[in-house]
Amino acid sequence: MPDKLQQAFLPVVEHSVCSHSDWWGNTVKSTMVCAGGDVISACNGDSGGPLNCLGQDGRWYIQGVTSFVSSTVCNEVKKPTVFTRISAFTEWLNEVIQNY
């Protein structure tokens, strides 16, 4: 486990690829985003970390929250990091914020 917070460039993996049976299969839902892979990915203990993407306006936006990774090793082939897609929960998040 590293002593310092780290960041990495994680290319997005298309849902049609990530949901193949020899990848994550039907564990990956349409409310999720896969990123990273066999070269670099999140590891156990990274759950809750952000997937930030640079917008056209030059600002960074949180697009996902780390949901799960391979339980055996980091950077496992065909097991990219799986993030909960924030945009799938925008309505719910707004309701929670309004009622807070």
Disulfide bonds with the S-S distance in Angstrom:
Cys18-Cys34 1.95
Cys43-Cys74 1.90
